[in-house]
Amino acid sequence: MVLCAGTYGSPPILMRSGVGPAAHLRSHGIAVRLDLPGVGANLADHAGVDIDCGYRGPARTAPIFHLLATFRSSATPSDQAPDLMLWLFDPRGDPPVFEIDVGLLRPRSRGAVRLRSPHPAEPPRIDLPGKRDPFDVGRLAEAYRRGLEVASRPEIRRLCAEPPAPRPLSTSELPDLIRAKGYSLPHVAGTCAMGPHPDDGAVVETSERVYGTGRLSVIDASVIPNGPSAFTHIPTRDARRAPLRTARLGNLTSGPGLPGSALRAGFIGNWRPSERRSRYQAHGSRRRHPPPARNWPTPPRCQPAPCGAGTVRP
Ligand SMILES: Cc1cc2nc3c(=O)[nH]c(=O)nc-3n(C[C@H](O)[C@H](O)[C@H](O)COP(=O)(O)OP(=O)(O)OC[C@H]3O[C@@H](n4cnc5c(N)ncnc54)[C@H](O)[C@@H]3O)c2cc1C
């Protein structure tokens, strides 16, 4: 059985089925089948902040500088995945704005998804991570300064009538601005995290089977244990395609801690090129890139289930 109700949807289904943090389940009168503390915990998200470049012209359909660039904060070693992002939008909206969004890709802050009640029609209680960890605020501030540098480049200045806003701030003011203006991108993940051991908060193995169950898997963004260094759609799609076929590869789960080792086990966005190559070689493929999904079956069309429907039997 494969569960794929998303970062907010999969944990409530597991919890209502008796799979999750025992104390939380008991507090809702749910019989505990499997005490898995990580279910619904570890909610990760990408935080962002806008910089208005000062463009005051019409909206544009042809791109000016529509691009996305990732880079590392000063706290991130060069052998680790980028943790910051600049995203340039073309002028849009009413009135049109030309913005640079700066984003934090590898957040430390964590939230949670919990049941409000055992009733399936009741939406879960979602506690977004926000920017509660000061390390995240510091890195977003660094990205903001970089965004202002880019907004001040002549290539952008010649398109814009006014200076970028808000103007550069003092070191003490910038964290407050980040906290006040920051928003969720929203790229939520992590509430059924993949990892080496359930005691460390992992919910699924690298095969995406739920720990302690026979044939129950979760395959959606909730298994991504850390905010990936990419938007989440493609890592989620790859989670659907790759790990089920490849994750039984030797030592991929070795290594300390949950995020790094588990990420390398399943998510292409976070692999270094050498790892990516070896993973595809392990597939028996000489290609650097994944083979096309020609043989992947077309998913059946399905009727939407009633809101909150469904439990699973582990
Ligand atoms: C506004 C927005 C913009 C985004 N933009 C981008 C982008 O530009 N690029 C990018 O890479 N990512 C983007 N993302 C993120 C991306 O959409 C997600 O990472 C991705 O869809 C996650 O896939 P998923 O399968 O985990 O969950 P989902 O795509 O959310 O799929 C879960 C499905 O389960 C269903 N479901 C939930 N509960 C139940 C239930 N109880 N019974 C039956 N069905 C249920 C839901 O209706 C849904 O169809 C965006 C997300 C949002 C919200």
Ligand as a Chemical Component Dictionary entry (heavy atoms), coordinates in Angstrom:
data_LIG
# 
_chem_comp.id                   LIG 
_chem_comp.type                 NON-POLYMER 
_chem_comp.pdbx_formal_charge   0 
_chem_comp.three_letter_code    LIG 
# 
loop_
_chem_comp_atom.comp_id 
_chem_comp_atom.atom_id 
_chem_comp_atom.alt_atom_id 
_chem_comp_atom.type_symbol 
_chem_comp_atom.charge 
_chem_comp_atom.model_Cartn_x 
_chem_comp_atom.model_Cartn_y 
_chem_comp_atom.model_Cartn_z 
_chem_comp_atom.pdbx_ordinal 
LIG C1  C1  C 0 1.202  27.548 -4.075 1  
LIG C2  C2  C 0 2.306  26.554 -4.326 2  
LIG C3  C3  C 0 3.225  26.785 -5.330 3  
LIG C4  C4  C 0 4.251  25.882 -5.566 4  
LIG N1  N1  N 0 5.126  26.122 -6.585 5  
LIG C5  C5  C 0 6.081  25.228 -6.836 6  
LIG C6  C6  C 0 6.987  25.423 -7.926 7  
LIG O1  O1  O 0 6.908  26.398 -8.657 8  
LIG N2  N2  N 0 7.949  24.503 -8.124 9  
LIG C7  C7  C 0 8.084  23.402 -7.322 10 
LIG O2  O2  O 0 8.995  22.608 -7.545 11 
LIG N3  N3  N 0 7.242  23.189 -6.311 12 
LIG C8  C8  C 0 6.245  24.058 -6.048 13 
LIG N4  N4  N 0 5.397  23.848 -5.011 14 
LIG C9  C9  C 0 5.588  22.656 -4.170 15 
LIG C10 C10 C 0 5.038  21.393 -4.855 16 
LIG O3  O3  O 0 3.715  21.650 -5.300 17 
LIG C11 C11 C 0 5.023  20.264 -3.828 18 
LIG O4  O4  O 0 6.335  20.065 -3.333 19 
LIG C12 C12 C 0 4.545  18.957 -4.414 20 
LIG O5  O5  O 0 3.252  19.096 -4.979 21 
LIG C13 C13 C 0 4.487  17.934 -3.329 22 
LIG O6  O6  O 0 3.919  16.756 -3.839 23 
LIG P1  P1  P 0 3.186  15.743 -2.892 24 
LIG O7  O7  O 0 2.818  14.585 -3.712 25 
LIG O8  O8  O 0 3.992  15.515 -1.674 26 
LIG O9  O9  O 0 1.876  16.484 -2.351 27 
LIG P2  P2  P 0 0.644  17.082 -3.156 28 
LIG O10 O10 O 0 1.041  17.495 -4.520 29 
LIG O11 O11 O 0 0.044  18.095 -2.238 30 
LIG O12 O12 O 0 -0.336 15.829 -3.311 31 
LIG C14 C14 C 0 -1.040 15.292 -2.228 32 
LIG C15 C15 C 0 -2.423 14.873 -2.730 33 
LIG O13 O13 O 0 -3.087 14.120 -1.720 34 
LIG C16 C16 C 0 -4.419 14.553 -1.635 35 
LIG N5  N5  N 0 -4.921 14.261 -0.274 36 
LIG C17 C17 C 0 -4.487 14.799 0.892  37 
LIG N6  N6  N 0 -5.166 14.260 1.926  38 
LIG C18 C18 C 0 -6.023 13.359 1.403  39 
LIG C19 C19 C 0 -6.997 12.486 1.981  40 
LIG N7  N7  N 0 -7.206 12.418 3.290  41 
LIG N8  N8  N 0 -7.701 11.719 1.140  42 
LIG C20 C20 C 0 -7.485 11.762 -0.186 43 
LIG N9  N9  N 0 -6.588 12.573 -0.794 44 
LIG C21 C21 C 0 -5.869 13.359 0.008  45 
LIG C22 C22 C 0 -4.362 16.037 -1.943 46 
LIG O14 O14 O 0 -5.612 16.498 -2.365 47 
LIG C23 C23 C 0 -3.314 16.066 -3.046 48 
LIG O15 O15 O 0 -3.892 15.848 -4.302 49 
LIG C24 C24 C 0 4.357  24.733 -4.754 50 
LIG C25 C25 C 0 3.435  24.497 -3.734 51 
LIG C26 C26 C 0 2.409  25.397 -3.526 52 
LIG C27 C27 C 0 1.397  25.120 -2.419 53 
# 
loop_
_chem_comp_bond.comp_id 
_chem_comp_bond.atom_id_1 
_chem_comp_bond.atom_id_2 
_chem_comp_bond.value_order 
_chem_comp_bond.pdbx_ordinal 
LIG C1  C2  SING 1  
LIG C2  C3  SING 2  
LIG C2  C26 DOUB 3  
LIG C3  C4  DOUB 4  
LIG C4  N1  SING 5  
LIG C4  C24 SING 6  
LIG N1  C5  DOUB 7  
LIG C5  C6  SING 8  
LIG C5  C8  SING 9  
LIG C6  O1  DOUB 10 
LIG C6  N2  SING 11 
LIG N2  C7  SING 12 
LIG C7  O2  DOUB 13 
LIG C7  N3  SING 14 
LIG N3  C8  DOUB 15 
LIG C8  N4  SING 16 
LIG N4  C9  SING 17 
LIG N4  C24 SING 18 
LIG C9  C10 SING 19 
LIG C10 O3  SING 20 
LIG C10 C11 SING 21 
LIG C11 O4  SING 22 
LIG C11 C12 SING 23 
LIG C12 O5  SING 24 
LIG C12 C13 SING 25 
LIG C13 O6  SING 26 
LIG O6  P1  SING 27 
LIG P1  O7  DOUB 28 
LIG P1  O8  SING 29 
LIG P1  O9  SING 30 
LIG O9  P2  SING 31 
LIG P2  O10 DOUB 32 
LIG P2  O11 SING 33 
LIG P2  O12 SING 34 
LIG O12 C14 SING 35 
LIG C14 C15 SING 36 
LIG C15 O13 SING 37 
LIG C15 C23 SING 38 
LIG O13 C16 SING 39 
LIG C16 N5  SING 40 
LIG C16 C22 SING 41 
LIG N5  C17 SING 42 
LIG N5  C21 SING 43 
LIG C17 N6  DOUB 44 
LIG N6  C18 SING 45 
LIG C18 C19 SING 46 
LIG C18 C21 DOUB 47 
LIG C19 N7  SING 48 
LIG C19 N8  DOUB 49 
LIG N8  C20 SING 50 
LIG C20 N9  DOUB 51 
LIG N9  C21 SING 52 
LIG C22 O14 SING 53 
LIG C22 C23 SING 54 
LIG C23 O15 SING 55 
LIG C24 C25 DOUB 56 
LIG C25 C26 SING 57 
LIG C26 C27 SING 58 
# 
